[in-house]
Amino acid sequence: MNPTLARALEQINRIVLGKDRQVRLCLACLLARGHLLIEDVPGVGKTTLAHALARTLGLEFRRIQFTSDLLPADILGAAIYDRDSGKFTFHPGPIFAQVILADEINRASPKAQSALLEAMEEGQVSIEGETRPLPCPFFVIATQNPGDQIGAFPLPESQLDRFLLRIRLGFPERAAERALLRGEDRRDILANLAPVLGPEDFAGHQQAVRGIHVSDALLDYLQALITASRGDARFAAGLSPRAGLGLLRVTQAWAFLEGRNFAQPEDVQAVLPALVAHRLFPSAGVSRAGEDWAPRILLEVAIP
C-alpha cells in the first residue's frame, strides 16, 4: 500500500476504534470518487468517522445538520439584496466545500433531500438560474438513522443509488469500547488532528485508481453478478448501470489500497456487500435486505 494512505488509515483507526474494515471501505469509496452513506443508530461514531476522514485527507469540511424544517436554500445558498449596491449578491451555502457531512439526512423533508441530487451527480448546483461549480474533489458523506425511528423520512431509490457505498458501524467490541472509555475524548483528538495528505495528493491517488488494470475475465465476473441481480425474483429490481460502473471503480480502489496494480475477484467480493446494501430491495413476501443477500449472490455466481 502507498505509505501515505497507510498512515491515513492508521490515523483514522486511532479515532474510530475497532472498525478497520469499515474505515477501509470509506477510503475506497472516496478514492473511487463516490459518495458514502453511513446508516446506524445514534451514538456509534458516524459523525466522528466523517470528520476524521476529512481532516486526515486535508479537505475543507462542512457539516449540515438535516432537520425537518431545513430548506434547500439553507444547503445551496441564496441571492440576497444588498441595499448599498442595489444588487443581489449570492451568498453560498455550506454545500460549497470539498467534504460535506449531511448529518441525519433522513430527518429532513424530501424537498431538502433533493437539493443534494444535482450536487452529488454533477458536481454543480443551479441557483437563481445560474450553474455554479462545486469544489474539486467533492464528496458527500451522509449519515442516517434507521428508518423506523421517529421523525425519519426514507430516502427515495433515486437518491440512494447516488451513494456508491453504504456501511454500518455497529457497536464496538469489548476491547475497543474499553479503550474508548479509558482514552482521550474523541472531540479533543479531532481538534488536534493533522492532515496526512492534501487535496492535490489525494487527487493523484484518485487518478492512480483509474489506472488499476481490470482483465476481461474480471469484467465477465462483474457482469455476471449484475445480471444475476436483475434476473433474481427475490429482488424488486436489479443493479443499475450506475451501480455497475460504481462496482468497477470501487473494485479498482480496493485493489489500490491492497497495494496491487491489478484487480482480482477478491476485491469485488470485498466491496459488493456495501454496494448492494441500499440498492437491492426484496420483492413482495421476501424479508431479507440487500446486504443479507450479497453473500448468496457471491456463492451462486461462479468466478470465470
C-alpha positions in Angstrom: 0.0 0.0 0.0 1.1 3.6 -0.6 2.8 4.7 2.6 0.8 8.0 2.8 -2.5 6.1 2.5 -1.3 3.6 5.1 -0.7 6.5 7.5 -4.1 7.9 6.7 -5.8 4.6 7.6 -3.8 4.2 10.7 -4.7 7.7 11.9 -8.4 7.3 11.3 -8.3 3.9 13.1 -6.9 5.6 16.1 -10.0 7.8 16.2 -12.6 5.2 15.3 -11.6 2.1 17.2 -12.2 -1.5 16.1 -13.7 -0.6 12.7 -10.8 -1.3 10.4 -12.9 -2.8 7.6 -15.5 0.0 7.6 -12.7 2.6 7.6 -11.1 1.0 4.6 -14.4 0.8 2.7 -14.9 4.6 3.4 -11.5 5.4 2.0 -12.0 3.2 -1.0 -15.3 4.9 -1.7 -13.7 8.3 -1.7 -10.8 7.1 -3.9 -13.4 5.9 -6.4 -14.9 9.4 -6.4 -18.1 8.1 -4.8 -20.4 9.3 -2.1 -20.8 7.5 1.1 -23.9 6.6 3.2 -23.4 5.6 6.9 -26.5 4.1 8.5 -26.8 3.2 12.1 -28.3 4.1 15.4 -27.2 7.4 17.0 -24.0 7.5 19.1 -21.8 4.8 17.4 -19.4 7.3 15.8 -20.8 8.1 12.3 -20.1 11.8 12.6 -16.7 11.2 14.2 -15.7 8.9 11.3 -16.8 11.5 8.7 -14.9 14.3 10.5 -11.8 12.2 10.8 -11.8 11.3 7.1 -12.0 15.0 6.1 -9.3 16.1 8.5 -6.9 13.3 7.6 -7.2 13.9 3.9 -6.7 17.6 4.4 -10.0 18.6 2.7 -12.3 21.5 3.5 -15.1 20.2 5.7 -18.6 21.4 6.3 -21.4 19.8 8.4 -25.1 20.3 7.5 -27.4 19.1 10.3 -30.6 18.0 8.5 -33.8 18.8 10.3 -37.5 18.7 9.4 -37.5 22.5 8.8 -34.4 22.6 6.6 -34.9 24.4 3.3 -33.0 23.9 0.0 -31.6 27.5 0.4 -30.1 26.5 3.7 -28.0 24.0 1.8 -27.3 25.7 -1.5 -27.3 29.3 -0.6 -29.3 32.2 -1.9 -29.1 35.6 -3.6 -29.7 38.4 -1.0 -30.5 42.0 -1.9 -27.7 44.4 -1.0 -29.3 47.8 -0.2 -26.0 49.7 -0.6 -25.1 48.4 -4.0 -28.7 47.9 -5.2 -27.9 44.5 -6.5 -28.5 40.9 -5.4 -25.4 39.2 -4.0 -25.1 35.4 -3.9 -24.2 34.0 -0.5 -23.0 30.4 -1.0 -24.4 27.7 1.3 -22.4 25.0 3.1 -22.6 22.8 0.0 -19.6 24.7 -1.3 -17.0 22.6 0.4 -14.9 19.6 -0.5 -16.4 17.2 2.1 -20.0 17.6 3.1 -21.3 15.8 6.1 -25.0 15.5 5.6 -25.8 14.5 9.2 -29.1 12.6 9.7 -30.1 13.2 6.2 -33.4 11.3 6.6 -34.6 13.7 9.2 -35.1 16.4 6.5 -38.1 16.6 4.2 -37.9 15.1 0.7 -37.6 18.7 -0.7 -34.5 19.4 1.2 -33.0 15.9 0.5 -33.5 16.5 -3.3 -31.3 19.6 -3.1 -28.3 17.3 -2.9 -29.2 15.3 -6.1 -27.6 17.6 -8.7 -24.6 18.3 -6.5 -23.9 14.6 -5.9 -24.3 13.6 -9.6 -22.9 16.6 -11.5 -20.6 18.4 -9.1 -22.5 21.6 -9.6 -25.7 23.3 -8.5 -28.2 25.5 -10.3 -29.3 28.6 -8.2 -31.2 31.6 -9.4 -30.9 30.4 -13.0 -27.1 30.1 -12.8 -25.0 27.0 -12.7 -22.2 27.1 -10.1 -19.5 24.5 -9.9 -18.6 22.9 -6.6 -15.0 22.4 -5.3 -13.0 19.5 -6.5 -12.8 17.0 -5.1 -16.3 17.0 -3.8 -17.7 14.2 -1.5 -21.0 13.8 0.3 -20.8 11.7 3.5 -24.3 11.2 4.7 -25.4 9.7 7.9 -28.9 8.4 8.6 -30.7 6.8 11.4 -32.7 3.6 10.9 -36.0 4.3 9.1 -38.2 3.0 11.9 -37.1 5.8 14.2 -39.5 8.7 14.9 -39.2 11.7 12.5 -37.3 9.8 9.8 -38.2 10.3 6.1 -36.9 7.3 4.0 -34.6 8.3 1.1 -36.0 7.6 -2.3 -34.4 5.0 -4.5 -33.1 7.6 -6.9 -31.1 9.3 -4.2 -29.9 6.1 -2.6 -28.5 5.0 -5.9 -26.2 8.1 -5.9 -24.4 6.8 -2.9 -21.6 4.5 -4.0 -21.4 2.5 -0.8 -23.4 2.1 2.4 -21.9 0.9 5.6 -23.0 0.2 9.2 -20.6 0.7 12.1 -22.4 -1.2 14.8 -21.4 -1.2 18.5 -17.7 -1.6 19.3 -16.3 -4.8 20.5 -15.5 -5.1 24.2 -11.7 -4.3 23.9 -12.3 -1.3 21.6 -15.0 0.1 23.9 -12.8 -0.3 26.9 -10.0 1.7 25.1 -12.7 4.2 24.1 -13.8 4.6 27.7 -10.3 5.0 29.1 -8.9 7.1 26.3 -9.0 10.8 25.5 -12.2 12.4 24.3 -12.6 11.9 20.6 -13.6 15.6 20.1 -10.3 16.7 21.6 -8.3 14.3 19.4 -10.2 15.5 16.3 -9.5 19.1 17.2 -5.7 18.4 17.1 -5.7 16.1 14.1 -3.2 17.0 11.4 -3.7 16.2 7.8 -1.7 13.3 6.4 -2.1 14.5 2.8 -3.6 17.3 0.8 -6.2 17.7 -2.0 -3.6 17.5 -4.7 -2.1 14.4 -3.3 -5.5 12.8 -2.9 -6.4 13.7 -6.5 -3.2 12.0 -7.6 -4.3 8.8 -5.8 -7.7 9.0 -7.4 -6.1 9.2 -10.8 -3.9 6.2 -10.0 -7.0 4.2 -9.1 -8.4 4.7 -12.6 -5.2 3.1 -13.9 -5.7 -0.2 -12.0 -5.8 -3.0 -14.6 -9.1 -4.9 -14.9 -8.9 -8.0 -17.1 -11.6 -9.2 -19.4 -12.2 -12.2 -17.2 -12.9 -9.9 -14.2 -15.2 -7.8 -16.3 -17.1 -11.1 -17.1 -17.4 -11.7 -13.4 -18.7 -8.2 -12.7 -21.3 -8.5 -15.5 -22.3 -12.0 -14.2 -23.0 -10.5 -10.8 -25.0 -7.6 -12.2 -27.0 -9.9 -14.5 -27.7 -12.3 -11.6 -29.2 -9.5 -9.5 -31.5 -8.4 -12.4 -32.8 -11.9 -13.1 -33.4 -12.8 -9.5 -37.1 -13.0 -8.4 -36.1 -12.2 -4.8 -35.4 -8.6 -5.8 -37.8 -6.0 -6.9 -35.2 -4.6 -9.3 -31.6 -5.4 -10.0 -28.4 -3.3 -10.1 -28.5 -0.3 -12.3 -25.8 0.6 -14.9 -24.7 3.3 -12.5 -24.2 0.6 -9.8 -22.2 -1.5 -12.3 -19.8 1.4 -13.0 -19.6 2.1 -9.3 -18.7 -1.6 -8.6 -15.9 -1.4 -11.2 -14.5 1.9 -9.7 -14.6 0.8 -6.1 -13.1 -2.6 -7.0 -10.1 -0.8 -8.5 -9.9 1.4 -5.4 -9.9 -1.7 -3.1 -7.1 -3.2 -5.2 -5.2 0.0 -5.0 -5.4 0.0 -1.2 -4.2 -3.6 -1.2 -1.1 -2.4 -2.9 -1.7 -4.0 -6.3 -1.8 -2.5 -9.8 -4.5 -5.0 -10.9 -7.9 -6.1 -9.6 -8.9 -9.6 -8.8 -12.2 -11.4 -7.8 -11.4 -11.0 -4.1 -11.6 -7.2 -4.5 -15.1 -7.5 -6.0 -16.2 -9.8 -3.1 -14.8 -7.4 -0.5 -16.9 -4.4 -1.7 -20.0 -5.9 -3.1 -22.0 -6.2 0.2 -21.6 -2.4 0.8 -22.5 -1.6 -2.8 -25.8 -3.6 -2.9 -26.9 -3.0 0.6 -29.0 0.1 -0.3 -29.8 -0.9 -3.9 -31.4 -4.4 -3.8 -34.9 -4.3 -2.4 -36.7 -7.5 -1.7 -39.7 -8.5 -3.7 -43.1 -8.8 -2.0 -43.1 -11.6 0.5 -39.3 -11.6 0.8 -38.0 -10.3 4.1 -34.2 -10.2 3.6 -32.5 -7.0 2.7 -29.8 -6.4 0.1 -26.8 -6.8 2.4 -28.1 -10.2 3.6 -28.3 -11.5 0.0 -24.9 -10.3 -1.1 -23.1 -13.4 0.2 -25.6 -15.7 -1.5 -25.1 -13.9 -4.8 -21.4 -14.3 -4.5 -21.8 -18.0 -3.8 -24.3 -18.5 -6.7 -22.2 -16.8 -9.4 -19.1 -18.7 -10.4 -15.8 -17.0 -10.8 -14.8 -17.3 -14.5 
